[in-house]
């Protein structure tokens, strides 16, 4: 009886976030409907296409292929999301199961993110952070058959339980994060920062002695559980395909046009596009996407990293810095806005920075929303948006 009361009490707090996720998905469907079905001359209208299928594009198709047939070769798609969807697909269709996993993951992410932000800030900052994140241009991927919501849920719960110092729960969550995306490995150094801060003594000036004592602690050795998720996928790939780094070789034919280079070279290419190359050569659409959406996302990430360093919030700072370093080595920075949408410290920073400047907050939110609607439309007609 007591357990039932505890569950009901928890569900009462959690249910508003289920409703919010549901309304969010309905909003995206409404945008799809207005752009594709309001006009009888549209292709979707004339072919009587199910609106849900306009939201199954690009990576969604690849995930559904893995869910239905398993891995047919080395792949950049990490296994946790397909495994969860495949498990639910025993009872429901794979399409419904994919949407359901994303819907539930988003609800969990919003619930824990709200709790996490309220630990250090007030309710207004929490609400503003959630709004900015939900209407960020690439946030449209949250309710779709993509890993964004699942990965966000794991990230947020990781940071939430790290603040509560529940270390075993933290490393288990980190294990699943590295089974969801390769960048989940960034949580390994973040965890080490958390536990070092927790055990660091300002009274003891002998740094070497502190490091030795730190390494002796069981919490330090717990950290090895986090990269074990990535290694699990690597060993699976090795035994199945003879390829230990399948998530690297799987890039061939996927994003082989993307080049890894030194950050200076990446910035030089951006400089060329903006100031040297004629727009006719780049194309107006590509110019706007590369410079404003992708470049803008990177710039916001960089500023956020600097902010958290100045605030000495080292876990957030390290997480943002690692993502900044990764994206600064990629050219072109395609899909940066999609990867950045799960870096939730960005939206906490923006909410804090605009808390006394309402017009700036609403201007940013309006700008995000315009690009958000535009992305939903482009995605629904089959265009690449991240």
C-alpha positions in Angstrom: 0.0 0.0 0.0 2.9 2.3 0.9 4.6 1.6 -2.4 1.4 2.4 -4.3 1.1 5.8 -2.5 4.8 6.6 -3.3 4.2 5.7 -7.0 1.0 7.8 -7.2 2.8 10.7 -5.6 5.7 10.4 -8.1 3.3 10.0 -11.1 1.4 13.1 -10.0 4.6 15.1 -10.4 5.6 13.3 -13.6 2.3 13.4 -15.4 2.5 17.1 -16.5 5.6 16.3 -18.4 3.9 13.4 -20.2 1.2 15.9 -21.2 3.8 18.5 -22.3 5.5 15.8 -24.5 2.2 14.9 -26.0 1.3 18.5 -26.8 4.7 19.0 -28.3 4.2 16.1 -30.6 0.8 17.4 -31.6 2.3 20.8 -32.3 4.8 19.2 -34.8 1.9 17.2 -36.4 -0.1 20.5 -36.7 2.8 22.2 -38.5 3.1 19.2 -40.8 -0.6 19.4 -41.5 -0.7 23.1 -42.2 2.2 23.0 -44.6 1.4 19.7 -46.4 -2.4 19.2 -46.2 -3.9 22.7 -46.1 -3.0 23.2 -49.7 -4.9 20.6 -51.9 -2.2 20.9 -54.6 0.5 19.6 -52.3 2.0 16.2 -53.0 1.1 14.8 -49.6 -2.5 15.8 -50.1 -2.8 14.4 -53.6 -1.1 11.0 -52.6 -3.2 10.9 -49.3 0.0 10.3 -47.4 -0.3 9.4 -43.7 1.1 12.4 -41.8 3.1 10.2 -39.5 5.1 8.9 -42.4 6.1 12.4 -43.3 8.0 12.3 -40.0 9.9 9.1 -40.8 12.9 10.3 -42.8 16.6 9.9 -43.1 18.1 8.3 -39.9 14.6 7.1 -38.8 14.6 4.7 -41.8 18.0 3.4 -40.9 17.0 2.8 -37.3 13.8 1.0 -38.4 15.9 -1.2 -40.7 18.1 -2.2 -37.8 15.1 -2.8 -35.6 13.5 -5.1 -38.2 16.5 -6.8 -39.6 19.4 -6.3 -37.2 22.8 -5.0 -38.2 23.7 -6.0 -41.7 27.2 -4.3 -41.6 29.4 -1.9 -39.6 27.2 1.0 -38.5 27.3 4.4 -36.8 24.0 3.6 -35.2 24.5 2.6 -31.6 22.4 -0.2 -30.3 20.5 1.0 -27.2 17.7 2.8 -29.0 17.0 0.0 -31.5 17.1 -2.5 -28.7 14.5 -0.6 -26.7 12.2 -0.1 -29.7 12.6 -3.8 -30.8 11.6 -4.9 -27.3 8.4 -2.8 -27.4 7.8 -4.0 -31.0 7.0 -7.4 -29.6 3.6 -5.9 -28.6 3.2 -3.0 -31.0 4.3 -2.0 -34.5 8.0 -0.8 -34.9 6.8 2.7 -35.9 4.6 3.1 -32.9 7.3 1.7 -30.6 9.9 4.1 -32.0 7.6 7.1 -31.4 6.7 5.8 -28.0 10.3 5.4 -26.8 11.1 9.0 -28.0 7.9 10.3 -26.3 8.6 8.6 -23.0 12.3 9.6 -23.1 11.4 13.2 -23.7 9.0 13.2 -20.8 11.7 11.8 -18.5 14.3 14.3 -19.8 12.0 17.2 -19.1 11.0 16.0 -15.7 14.6 15.5 -14.5 15.9 18.7 -16.3 13.3 20.7 -14.4 14.4 19.2 -11.1 18.0 19.7 -12.0 17.7 23.3 -12.8 15.6 24.1 -9.8 18.4 22.8 -7.5 20.4 25.9 -8.4 17.9 28.3 -9.9 14.3 29.4 -9.5 11.2 28.1 -11.4 11.3 30.9 -13.9 14.8 29.9 -15.1 13.6 26.3 -15.3 10.6 27.2 -17.4 12.6 29.5 -19.7 15.3 26.8 -20.1 12.8 24.2 -21.2 11.1 26.6 -23.6 14.4 27.6 -25.3 15.4 23.9 -25.6 12.0 22.7 -27.0 11.9 25.4 -29.7 15.6 25.3 -30.6 15.7 24.7 -34.4 16.8 21.1 -34.1 14.5 20.2 -31.2 12.0 18.8 -33.7 14.0 15.6 -33.6 13.0 15.0 -29.9 9.6 13.2 -30.6 10.7 11.5 -33.8 12.4 8.1 -34.3 15.8 9.4 -33.5 18.1 9.1 -30.4 17.9 12.7 -29.3 15.3 12.2 -26.6 16.8 9.0 -25.2 20.3 10.5 -25.1 19.0 13.7 -23.5 17.2 11.7 -20.8 20.4 9.8 -20.0 22.4 13.0 -20.0 20.0 14.8 -17.7 19.6 11.9 -15.2 23.4 11.5 -15.2 23.9 15.1 -14.1 21.0 14.9 -11.7 22.2 11.9 -9.8 25.8 13.1 -9.9 24.7 16.2 -8.0 23.1 13.9 -5.5 26.3 11.8 -5.4 24.6 8.5 -6.2 27.8 7.4 -8.0 26.8 3.8 -8.8 23.5 5.0 -10.5 25.6 7.7 -12.3 28.0 5.3 -13.9 25.3 2.9 -14.9 23.5 5.7 -16.7 26.8 6.7 -18.3 27.2 3.1 -19.5 23.8 3.3 -21.3 24.7 6.8 -22.7 27.8 5.3 -24.4 25.5 2.6 -25.8 23.3 5.3 -27.3 25.9 7.6 -28.9 29.6 7.6 -29.2 29.8 11.1 -27.7 28.4 9.5 -24.5 32.1 8.9 -23.8 32.3 12.6 -22.8 30.5 11.6 -19.6 33.6 9.7 -18.4 35.7 12.8 -17.8 32.7 14.6 -16.5 32.1 11.9 -13.9 35.8 12.1 -12.9 35.5 15.8 -12.4 32.4 15.3 -10.2 34.0 12.8 -7.9 37.3 14.7 -7.7 35.4 17.9 -6.6 33.4 15.8 -4.1 36.6 14.3 -2.5 39.0 17.2 -3.0 40.2 18.8 0.2 41.3 22.4 0.2 43.1 21.9 3.5 45.5 19.4 1.9 48.0 21.2 -0.2 49.8 18.1 -1.4 48.3 17.6 -4.9 50.2 14.4 -5.6 48.9 12.8 -2.3 45.3 13.9 -3.1 45.5 12.3 -6.6 46.9 9.0 -5.1 44.1 9.0 -2.5 41.6 9.8 -5.2 42.7 6.8 -7.3 42.4 4.5 -4.4 38.7 5.3 -3.9 36.1 2.8 -5.2 34.2 5.7 -6.9 37.2 6.2 -9.2 37.1 2.6 -10.3 33.4 2.8 -10.8 34.2 5.2 -13.7 35.4 2.3 -15.8 31.8 1.2 -16.2 31.0 4.2 -18.4 33.4 3.4 -21.3 32.3 -0.3 -21.0 29.2 0.7 -23.0 31.2 1.8 -25.9 33.5 -1.2 -25.6 30.5 -3.5 -25.6 29.4 -2.2 -29.0 33.0 -2.4 -30.3 33.4 -6.0 -29.3 30.0 -6.9 -30.7 31.0 -5.3 -34.0 34.3 -7.2 -33.9 32.8 -10.6 -33.4 30.0 -9.9 -35.9 31.8 -8.0 -38.7 35.5 -8.3 -37.7 35.6 -4.5 -37.3 36.3 -3.2 -33.8 35.7 0.4 -34.7 32.5 -0.1 -36.7 31.1 3.3 -35.7 34.1 4.8 -37.5 34.2 2.7 -40.6 30.4 2.9 -40.8 30.9 6.6 -41.7 31.9 5.5 -45.2 29.0 6.3 -47.5 27.2 8.0 -44.6 29.1 11.2 -44.0 32.3 10.7 -45.9 32.1 14.3 -47.2 32.8 15.5 -43.6 36.5 16.1 -42.9 38.2 16.2 -39.6 40.8 18.9 -39.4 42.5 21.2 -36.9 40.3 23.9 -35.4 42.2 26.7 -37.1 41.6 25.1 -40.5 37.9 24.8 -39.7 37.6 28.5 -38.8 39.5 29.5 -41.9 37.0 27.6 -44.1 34.2 29.5 -42.3 36.0 32.7 -43.0 36.3 31.8 -46.7 32.6 31.1 -47.0 31.5 34.3 -45.2 34.0 36.8 -46.7 35.7 35.4 -49.8 33.6 32.8 -51.6 30.7 34.3 -53.6 27.3 33.3 -52.3 26.4 32.0 -55.8 29.2 29.4 -55.4 28.0 28.3 -51.9 24.3 28.7 -52.6 22.1 30.9 -50.6 20.4 28.1 -48.7 23.7 26.4 -47.9 25.2 29.8 -46.8 22.3 30.4 -44.4 22.4 26.9 -43.0 26.2 26.7 -42.6 26.8 30.2 -41.3 23.7 31.0 -39.4 22.3 27.6 -38.1 25.4 25.5 -37.8 27.9 28.2 -37.2 25.5 30.0 -34.9 25.0 26.8 -32.9 28.7 26.3 -32.6 29.2 29.9 -31.4 26.5 29.6 -28.7 28.1 26.4 -27.6 31.5 28.1 -27.3 30.1 31.1 -25.4 28.3 28.7 -23.1 31.5 26.8 -22.3 33.3 30.0 -21.5 30.3 31.0 -19.2 30.4 27.8 -17.2 34.2 28.1 -16.9 33.8 31.6 -15.5 31.2 30.3 -13.1 33.5 27.5 -12.1 30.8 24.9 -12.7 33.4 22.4 -13.9 31.1 19.5 -14.9 29.1 21.7 -17.2 32.2 23.4 -18.4 34.1 20.2 -19.3 31.0 18.7 -21.0 30.6 21.9 -23.2 34.3 22.2 -23.9 34.6 18.6 -25.1 31.7 19.1 -27.5 33.2 22.4 -28.6 36.5 20.7 -29.4 34.8 18.0 -31.3 32.8 20.3 -33.5 35.7 22.7 -34.1 37.5 19.8 -35.7 34.7 19.0 -38.2 34.2 20.6 -41.5 31.6 21.3 -42.8 29.8 21.6 -39.4 26.7 19.8 -40.7 24.3 18.6 -38.0 26.0 20.6 -35.3 22.6 22.2 -34.4 21.2 18.7 -34.0 24.0 17.5 -31.7 23.9 20.8 -29.8 20.2 20.5 -28.9 21.0 17.8 -26.2 23.7 20.0 -24.6 21.2 21.4 -22.1 23.7 23.7 -20.2 23.3 26.0 -23.2 19.7 26.6 -22.5 20.3 27.1 -18.8 22.9 29.7 -19.7 20.6 31.5 -22.1 17.8 31.6 -19.6 20.1 33.0 -16.9 21.7 35.5 -19.2 18.3 36.9 -20.3 16.5 36.7 -17.0 16.4 40.5 -16.5 16.1 41.3 -20.2 12.7 40.0 -21.2 12.7 41.5 -24.7 16.0 39.6 -25.5 14.6 36.3 -24.1 11.4 36.6 -26.2 13.4 37.7 -29.3 15.7 34.6 -29.0 12.7 32.4 -28.4 10.9 33.8 -31.4 13.9 33.4 -33.6 14.3 29.8 -32.5 10.6 29.1 -33.2 10.8 30.5 -36.7 13.7 28.2 -37.6 12.0 25.3 -35.7 8.8 25.6 -37.8 10.9 25.9 -41.0 12.9 22.8 -40.0 9.7 20.8 -39.4 8.4 21.8 -42.8 11.7 21.0 -44.6 11.9 17.6 -42.9 8.3 16.7 -43.7 9.0 17.2 -47.5 12.2 15.1 -47.3 14.8 17.8 -47.1 17.9 17.4 -44.9 17.8 19.5 -41.8 20.4 17.8 -39.6 
